Each structure stands twice: as structure tokens, then as C-alpha cells.
Amino acid sequence: MVGEQKGKLKVTIVGGGLAGLACAIAMCRAGHQVLVLEGGKQLSEVGAGIQVPPNSVRIYEAWGIKDRFLDLVVRPNNINIRRYCTGDINGVTHLNPVIGKRYGHPYWLIHRADCQQLLYEVAIEHGAEVKLNAKVIIVDDMTQAVHLVDGSKYTSDMIIGIRSKIRLAVIPERQVSPRVSSNCAYRATIPEMVMRNDPLTCHFMDDPNANCWVGYQRQVMAYPMRSGKMYNLVLSYPEKSVVGRWNEPRDLALMKRQFEDFDPLLLHILSKITSCSKWTLADLPALTHWVSSSGRVALIGDACHAMLPYLAQGAAQATEDAATLGVLFSYGAKARDIPRLLKMYEDLCRSRVERIQRVSFDTGGTWHLPDGPQQQARDAALKRDAVRSGKSPNKWSDEEFQPWLFGHDAI
């Protein structure tokens, strides 16, 4: 084995998004030779804002890169759960500084592309090689070979995959298809000064909270990002779509009509949007396994546990995957150890992330209740939770779930 001969493992990572680059950092830090194959001609994390909870920040600090995020992030005070039609705040999850004191690490908001660029720079500094325009067509589990569309082939000791083609190598006996949600999402951003120059909206930039308006089958999550230079909105609404449709341009007038009964102040904010895109929302069913029959090809991130966005934990769970792999493959791991260590990785991560998938799905149902007795009971519980801790329909604030979610240490 190449890894035995050189005293380090050759690791091929398929996919150069957040999960792949985090994995590259973790495996380089563990002392291994890392190649990242990214199909795009350039790094381009589509989308806009993502949330970086304490369970992610803890990993970045352990990697020695936490301070490099500070000029890129917004530190929200709270997540406010608002009544869809009035904007009244029913529930509050206290974030900074409360979360930082409780779990030792803050809660951040960041632009996905900024996060990707920083992880790319760190991966390169740690010695990873990143090849762009490297479109994978076949992954051979038995030889650990990755074949590209241009005819080139890369062989390594192990392959870590973020893409669905890797999933076929791990689970060749059946096609695993994402489960399309009953909702899609619009994504849009508004420049800082457009918000600041309006006395009705400037406070959303000065008081950097995440605000979530929840109503029947619909919700809007909105917050500042890029150190307050941009306002980010994600608008979930009922529509069936097909997997593979991401970042499609959509009609602004249609978007606004679908939320016309929401809070007038929110509608005023929506009037400032000049373009939007549509995203299909989907998750994955629980997979039978994450590691191939050879024990040398494994899945991470959305390839094995894609989830709905209602807990904002997708990127965080991919980062936990990467950190876990980095820890397991430290301490002089050899090629003969790969099957055992990859099985340990799956055993350590799987039950946790599958619970988060389930709670993410259920949270969408909690937020999207029609007006009526169930919605009224939910809102009454949220109001109680705003002044005292306890069991909560808002899982970000729930006394049992929050410490389990945010207090986890993957390092």
C-alpha cells in the first residue's frame, strides 16, 4: 500500500465544498497526503447565508483558525420566532453572549462562499492539493481508483465522498434517491445600504438578530451577514419540485404574492429584493451503511445525511464528520487500519446525525402549522420559553436538545 510505504496515507476527497475542504483540513492535520477533486471550474458554493453554531466553532478553534473567521461573520444576539402575519415575537433563542458562556463558543452567521474560501485557503496551507474541473465519472471501490471524464485516474489508500457518485460505490445494490420535501425555498439578499437608508428597516442591521416568521406551510428566515454588509433571506413555501434543481432564477412578483399575507414590515423588506433564486428542499432516508464493502470508501456530509434546513445544522454536521475522521486517522494510522477506522467513524457519527435529520424534519412541521388550536398552543409554549427554560417546541431552546446539539465535542 502507498500509505504503508510513505508513512502517510493517500486520501482522495471527491467534492470541494464545505464538507470536502473541512475533511481536507482534518486529514492534512492528521498527517496524510490529501487530494481534493472538484468538478467545477472554480470554487463556487451556491447559496448565501449559513449558520455556524457552537458545535462548529469548537472545531475551528481546535484547528487554530477561529480568529480568521472574525472579520467575516455576524454574531447574532437572538433567534426571534415571529408570528407570520403581525411580526410579533413569540419565542426567543438567546445566542450571544448567552450561548458563548454556556458552551464556550459563540454562534455565527456567515456567507457560504466566504466560509468556503477560507477553508480552501487553510486546506492549501496545510498541504492539500485541490484540482478544479475534475469531473468524476466512476469510483472503483475495489482498487480505490477515481476515474475522471477527461480519462485521468487517481488511486489512493482511501476515498472520501461528498457526491452522489460516491454513494453508488458505497451502496451499489440500490439507488438511493433524496426525498423531495413538500416545500421549496427562495433565496435572496439585499445590500446593506438599501436596508440602512430606510428608517423602517435600518434596525435589522443595527440589531443583528436572526428573525424567523412562521406561518401555515411557509416561513422566512432572515439575518445580516458578511459583517453586516448584506441582508440574507430564505423563504420556504409549498411547492413540489425535482431533485437537482438548485439556484434557479425565479419571478419576484410570484414570490411576493406567496407571502402577501405576512407581516407588513416583512413585505416592505421583500420589496427591496431585486432578484431571487429557487432551491429544491430535500433530505436523505437513513442509509444502510456509510462505508463501502472494501472498507476504504466512505461518505460524509450531504452524501450520507442531507437534511432539511429547519435546524440550520447541515454544514455543521459535515464539519463534525470531518473532525471525527481527522481525530480517528491521527496517531500514526496505517493503510491496514482504514476499514476499522472508517467503521468507527460511522458508528460515532451516524446515530447523532440521524436524530438531527429527524428533528429538522419535525421542526418544519412545528413551524408550518395552520392557524388554530395547535398553533395557539405552540405559540403559548414559545412565549413561556422566552422567559424560562424547559421543554420547548423550539428545539434551539429546548432544555434537553440544545445542550446535546450545541455542546457536542467532535474533537
C-alpha positions as CSV (number, residue, x, y, z in Angstrom):
1,M,0.0,0.0,0.0
2,V,1.1,3.5,-0.8
3,G,0.3,4.7,2.7
4,E,2.5,2.0,4.3
5,Q,5.4,2.9,2.1
6,K,5.4,6.6,2.7
7,G,4.4,6.6,6.3
8,K,1.2,8.5,5.5
9,L,-2.0,7.7,3.7
10,K,-3.0,9.0,0.3
11,V,-6.5,10.3,0.7
12,T,-8.7,11.3,-2.3
13,I,-11.7,13.6,-1.4
14,V,-14.4,14.0,-4.1
15,G,-16.0,17.4,-3.8
16,G,-14.6,20.8,-2.9
17,G,-17.5,22.3,-1.0
18,L,-17.6,22.9,2.7
19,A,-17.6,19.3,3.7
20,G,-14.7,18.3,1.3
21,L,-12.5,21.2,2.3
22,A,-13.1,20.6,6.0
23,C,-12.2,17.0,5.5
24,A,-9.1,18.0,3.7
25,I,-8.0,20.2,6.6
26,A,-8.7,17.5,9.1
27,M,-6.8,14.8,7.2
28,C,-3.9,17.0,6.5
29,R,-3.7,17.9,10.2
30,A,-3.6,14.1,10.9
31,G,-0.5,13.9,8.7
32,H,-1.8,12.5,5.5
33,Q,-1.5,13.3,1.8
34,V,-4.7,14.8,0.5
35,L,-6.1,15.4,-3.0
36,V,-9.4,17.1,-3.5
37,L,-11.2,16.7,-6.8
38,E,-13.7,19.4,-7.5
39,G,-15.9,19.2,-10.6
40,G,-16.4,22.9,-11.0
41,K,-14.1,25.1,-13.0
42,Q,-13.8,27.4,-9.9
43,L,-14.8,27.2,-6.3
44,S,-18.4,28.3,-6.2
45,E,-20.5,27.4,-3.2
46,V,-24.0,28.4,-4.4
47,G,-26.4,29.8,-1.9
48,A,-25.8,32.6,0.5
49,G,-26.1,32.6,4.3
50,I,-25.4,29.7,6.6
51,Q,-25.4,29.5,10.4
52,V,-22.3,28.4,12.3
53,P,-23.3,27.0,15.7
54,P,-21.0,26.4,18.7
55,N,-20.5,22.7,17.7
56,S,-18.8,24.0,14.5
57,V,-16.9,26.9,16.1
58,R,-15.4,24.5,18.7
59,I,-13.8,22.6,15.8
60,Y,-12.5,25.7,14.1
61,E,-10.9,26.7,17.3
62,A,-9.3,23.3,17.8
63,W,-7.9,23.6,14.2
64,G,-6.4,27.0,15.1
65,I,-8.5,29.0,12.6
66,K,-11.3,30.5,14.7
67,D,-9.8,34.0,14.6
68,R,-9.6,34.0,10.8
69,F,-13.4,34.0,10.7
70,L,-13.9,37.0,12.9
71,D,-13.9,39.6,10.1
72,L,-16.3,37.5,8.0
73,V,-19.1,36.8,10.5
74,V,-22.0,38.4,12.2
75,R,-22.7,37.5,15.9
76,P,-26.5,37.5,16.4
77,N,-28.0,38.2,19.8
78,N,-31.0,36.1,19.3
79,I,-33.1,33.9,17.0
80,N,-36.6,35.5,17.2
81,I,-39.6,33.3,16.3
82,R,-42.2,35.7,14.9
83,R,-45.9,35.4,14.2
84,Y,-46.2,35.4,10.4
85,C,-48.9,38.0,9.9
86,T,-48.0,40.5,12.6
87,G,-44.3,40.1,13.2
88,D,-44.9,39.7,17.0
89,I,-42.1,37.8,18.7
90,N,-43.5,34.6,20.3
91,G,-40.2,32.8,21.0
92,V,-36.6,33.7,21.6
93,T,-33.4,31.6,21.5
94,H,-30.7,33.7,23.2
95,L,-27.4,33.3,21.3
96,N,-24.6,35.8,22.0
97,P,-23.3,36.2,24.6
98,V,-25.5,33.5,26.4
99,I,-24.5,30.6,24.1
100,G,-20.8,31.5,24.3
101,K,-20.9,31.5,28.1
102,R,-22.9,28.2,28.2
103,Y,-20.9,26.2,25.7
104,G,-17.6,28.1,25.5
105,H,-18.1,29.0,21.8
106,P,-20.3,31.6,20.0
107,Y,-23.0,31.4,17.4
108,W,-22.1,33.0,14.0
109,L,-23.8,33.9,10.7
110,I,-21.6,33.8,7.5
111,H,-21.9,33.8,3.8
112,R,-21.3,30.3,2.4
113,A,-18.8,31.5,-0.2
114,D,-16.7,33.3,2.4
115,C,-16.6,30.1,4.6
116,Q,-15.6,28.0,1.6
117,Q,-12.9,30.4,0.5
118,L,-11.4,30.5,4.0
119,L,-11.5,26.7,4.3
120,Y,-9.9,26.4,0.9
121,E,-7.0,28.7,1.9
122,V,-6.5,26.7,5.1
123,A,-6.5,23.4,3.3
124,I,-3.9,24.6,0.8
125,E,-1.7,26.0,3.7
126,H,-1.9,22.6,5.3
127,G,-0.6,20.9,2.1
128,A,-3.8,19.7,0.4
129,E,-3.8,19.6,-3.4
130,V,-7.1,20.9,-5.0
131,K,-7.8,20.1,-8.6
132,L,-10.6,22.0,-10.3
133,N,-12.6,20.9,-13.3
134,A,-12.1,17.4,-12.2
135,K,-15.4,15.7,-13.1
136,V,-15.7,12.2,-11.6
137,I,-17.5,9.6,-13.6
138,I,-16.5,6.3,-11.9
139,V,-15.3,5.3,-8.4
140,D,-13.9,1.8,-8.2
141,D,-14.3,0.5,-4.7
142,M,-12.0,-2.5,-5.0
143,T,-9.0,-0.6,-6.3
144,Q,-9.8,2.8,-4.7
145,A,-9.5,4.5,-8.1
146,V,-11.3,7.6,-9.2
147,H,-11.8,8.0,-12.9
148,L,-12.4,11.4,-14.4
149,V,-14.3,12.4,-17.6
150,D,-11.0,13.5,-19.2
151,G,-9.6,10.0,-18.9
152,S,-7.3,10.5,-16.0
153,K,-7.3,8.2,-13.0
154,Y,-6.3,8.8,-9.3
155,T,-5.6,5.9,-7.0
156,S,-5.2,6.2,-3.3
157,D,-5.5,4.4,0.0
158,M,-8.9,5.7,0.8
159,I,-11.7,7.8,-0.8
160,I,-14.0,10.2,1.0
161,G,-17.0,11.3,-0.9
162,I,-19.4,14.2,-0.9
163,R,-21.0,13.4,-4.2
164,S,-23.8,11.0,-5.1
165,K,-21.5,9.1,-7.4
166,I,-19.5,8.1,-4.4
167,R,-22.8,6.9,-2.8
168,L,-23.2,4.4,-5.7
169,A,-19.8,3.0,-4.9
170,V,-20.7,2.6,-1.3
171,I,-24.2,1.3,-1.8
172,P,-24.1,-0.3,-5.3
173,E,-27.0,-2.7,-4.5
174,R,-29.7,0.0,-4.8
175,Q,-30.2,3.6,-6.0
176,V,-30.7,5.9,-3.0
177,S,-32.7,9.0,-4.0
178,P,-33.2,12.1,-2.0
179,R,-36.7,12.6,-0.5
180,V,-38.1,15.8,-2.0
181,S,-39.8,18.0,0.5
182,S,-43.3,19.4,0.1
183,N,-41.6,22.8,0.2
184,C,-39.1,24.7,-1.9
185,A,-37.2,27.8,-0.8
186,Y,-36.5,31.2,-2.4
187,R,-33.1,32.7,-1.6
188,A,-32.3,36.4,-1.8
189,T,-30.0,39.1,-0.5
190,I,-30.3,42.9,0.0
191,P,-27.3,45.2,0.1
192,E,-26.5,46.8,3.5
193,M,-27.1,50.4,2.5
194,V,-30.5,49.6,1.0
195,M,-31.6,48.4,4.4
196,R,-29.8,51.1,6.3
197,N,-31.1,54.0,4.3
198,D,-34.7,53.1,5.2
199,P,-35.8,54.1,8.7
200,L,-38.3,51.2,8.7
201,T,-35.5,48.6,8.1
202,C,-32.2,50.0,9.4
203,H,-32.7,48.4,12.8
204,F,-32.4,45.0,11.3
205,M,-28.8,45.8,10.5
206,D,-28.0,47.5,13.8
207,D,-29.6,44.8,16.0
208,P,-28.1,41.7,14.3
209,N,-30.7,39.1,15.2
210,A,-31.9,36.1,13.1
211,N,-35.6,36.6,12.6
212,C,-37.9,33.7,11.6
213,W,-41.5,34.5,10.6
214,V,-43.5,31.2,10.8
215,G,-46.9,30.5,9.3
216,Y,-49.0,27.8,7.6
217,Q,-46.7,25.9,5.2
218,R,-44.4,28.9,5.0
219,Q,-41.6,30.6,6.9
220,V,-39.0,33.3,6.3
221,M,-35.6,33.2,8.0
222,A,-33.6,36.5,7.7
223,Y,-30.4,37.9,9.1
224,P,-27.4,40.1,8.3
225,M,-24.2,38.5,7.1
226,R,-20.8,39.5,5.6
227,S,-20.0,41.5,8.8
228,G,-23.3,43.4,8.2
229,K,-22.7,44.2,4.6
230,M,-25.6,42.2,3.3
231,Y,-29.1,41.0,4.5
232,N,-29.9,37.4,3.8
233,L,-33.4,35.9,3.3
234,V,-34.6,32.3,2.9
235,L,-38.3,31.9,2.2
236,S,-39.8,28.4,2.5
237,Y,-43.1,27.9,0.6
238,P,-45.2,24.9,-0.6
239,E,-44.1,23.6,-4.0
240,K,-43.2,20.2,-5.2
241,S,-40.0,20.2,-7.4
242,V,-37.5,17.6,-8.5
243,V,-34.0,16.9,-7.1
244,G,-31.2,18.6,-8.9
245,R,-32.9,21.9,-9.4
246,W,-30.8,24.4,-7.4
247,N,-30.3,28.1,-7.7
248,E,-32.9,28.6,-10.4
249,P,-33.9,32.2,-11.2
250,R,-37.5,32.9,-10.2
251,D,-40.1,35.6,-10.7
252,L,-40.1,38.2,-8.0
253,A,-43.8,39.1,-8.3
254,L,-44.7,35.4,-7.8
255,M,-42.5,35.2,-4.7
256,K,-44.1,38.3,-3.2
257,R,-47.7,37.0,-3.9
258,Q,-46.9,33.8,-2.0
259,F,-46.2,35.8,1.2
260,E,-48.7,38.6,0.7
261,D,-50.5,37.8,4.0
262,F,-47.3,38.1,6.0
263,D,-46.1,40.9,8.3
264,P,-46.4,44.2,6.5
265,L,-42.8,45.1,7.7
266,L,-41.5,41.9,6.2
267,L,-43.3,42.7,2.9
268,H,-41.6,46.1,2.9
269,I,-38.3,44.3,3.2
270,L,-39.2,41.9,0.4
271,S,-40.0,44.9,-1.8
272,K,-36.3,45.7,-1.7
273,I,-35.3,42.4,-3.3
274,T,-34.2,42.7,-7.0
275,S,-33.6,39.0,-7.8
276,C,-34.2,35.7,-6.2
277,S,-33.5,32.0,-6.9
278,K,-35.4,28.8,-6.1
279,W,-34.0,25.8,-4.3
280,T,-35.5,22.4,-4.1
281,L,-35.5,21.2,-0.4
282,A,-34.8,17.5,0.1
283,D,-33.2,15.1,2.6
284,L,-32.0,11.6,2.5
285,P,-33.5,8.5,4.1
286,A,-31.3,6.7,6.6
287,L,-28.7,4.8,4.7
288,T,-27.9,1.1,5.5
289,H,-24.2,2.0,5.7
290,W,-21.7,4.8,5.0
291,V,-18.7,2.7,4.2
292,S,-18.1,0.5,1.1
293,S,-17.6,-3.3,1.1
294,S,-13.9,-2.8,0.8
295,G,-13.9,-0.6,3.9
296,R,-11.9,2.1,2.0
297,V,-14.6,4.4,0.5
298,A,-16.7,6.4,2.9
299,L,-19.4,9.1,2.6
300,I,-19.6,12.4,4.5
301,G,-21.9,15.4,4.6
302,D,-24.9,15.6,2.4
303,A,-23.9,12.4,0.5
304,C,-24.9,10.4,3.6
305,H,-27.2,12.6,5.7
306,A,-28.6,15.5,3.7
307,M,-31.2,17.2,5.8
308,L,-33.9,19.9,5.7
309,P,-32.7,23.4,6.8
310,Y,-35.0,23.9,9.8
311,L,-32.3,23.4,12.4
312,A,-29.5,25.1,10.3
313,Q,-27.2,22.2,11.0
314,G,-26.3,20.8,7.6
315,A,-22.9,22.4,7.3
316,A,-22.2,21.9,11.0
317,Q,-22.8,18.2,10.7
318,A,-20.5,17.9,7.7
319,T,-17.8,19.7,9.8
320,E,-18.3,17.2,12.6
321,D,-17.9,14.3,10.1
322,A,-14.6,15.8,9.0
323,A,-13.3,16.5,12.5
324,T,-14.2,12.9,13.6
325,L,-12.2,11.5,10.7
326,G,-9.3,13.7,11.5
327,V,-9.1,12.5,15.0
328,L,-9.5,8.8,14.1
329,F,-6.8,9.0,11.5
330,S,-4.3,10.7,13.7
331,Y,-1.7,8.9,15.8
332,G,0.0,7.0,13.0
333,A,-2.9,5.4,11.3
334,K,-1.8,2.9,8.6
335,A,-3.4,1.6,5.5
336,R,-4.4,-1.6,7.2
337,D,-6.3,0.4,9.8
338,I,-8.6,2.1,7.3
339,P,-11.6,-0.3,7.3
340,R,-11.7,-0.4,11.1
341,L,-11.3,3.4,11.5
342,L,-14.0,4.2,8.9
343,K,-16.4,1.8,10.6
344,M,-15.6,3.6,13.9
345,Y,-16.3,7.0,12.1
346,E,-19.7,5.7,11.0
347,D,-20.5,4.3,14.5
348,L,-19.6,7.6,16.2
349,C,-21.5,10.0,13.9
350,R,-24.4,8.1,12.5
351,S,-26.9,8.0,15.4
352,R,-26.4,11.6,16.2
353,V,-26.8,13.0,12.7
354,E,-29.9,10.8,12.0
355,R,-31.5,12.3,15.1
356,I,-30.7,15.7,13.8
357,Q,-32.2,14.8,10.5
358,R,-35.5,13.7,12.2
359,V,-35.7,16.8,14.4
360,S,-35.0,19.1,11.4
361,F,-37.9,17.4,9.6
362,D,-40.2,17.7,12.6
363,T,-39.3,21.3,13.2
364,G,-40.6,22.2,9.7
365,G,-43.9,20.7,10.7
366,T,-43.9,22.6,14.0
367,W,-43.3,25.9,12.3
368,H,-45.8,25.3,9.5
369,L,-49.0,24.6,11.4
370,P,-52.2,26.2,10.2
371,D,-53.9,28.8,12.4
372,G,-55.9,27.0,15.1
373,P,-55.7,25.2,18.4
374,Q,-52.3,23.5,17.7
375,Q,-50.7,26.8,16.5
376,Q,-52.1,28.6,19.5
377,A,-50.7,26.0,21.9
378,R,-47.4,26.2,20.2
379,D,-47.2,30.0,20.4
380,A,-48.2,29.9,24.1
381,A,-45.4,27.5,24.8
382,L,-42.9,29.6,22.8
383,K,-43.9,32.7,24.9
384,R,-43.3,30.7,28.1
385,D,-39.9,29.5,26.9
386,A,-38.9,33.1,26.2
387,V,-38.8,33.8,29.9
388,R,-37.9,30.4,31.4
389,S,-36.1,27.3,30.1
390,G,-37.8,24.0,29.8
391,K,-39.2,21.6,27.2
392,S,-39.9,23.7,24.1
393,P,-41.4,23.3,20.6
394,N,-38.4,25.5,19.6
395,K,-35.6,22.9,19.6
396,W,-32.9,25.6,19.6
397,S,-34.1,26.5,23.1
398,D,-35.2,23.1,24.4
399,E,-33.5,22.3,27.7
400,E,-32.5,18.8,26.7
401,F,-31.9,19.1,23.0
402,Q,-29.9,22.4,23.0
403,P,-27.0,21.2,25.1
404,W,-27.0,17.9,23.2
405,L,-26.8,19.8,19.9
406,F,-24.5,22.7,20.7
407,G,-22.4,21.1,23.4
408,H,-21.2,18.2,21.4
409,D,-17.4,18.0,21.0
410,A,-16.3,16.1,17.9
411,I,-12.6,16.9,18.6
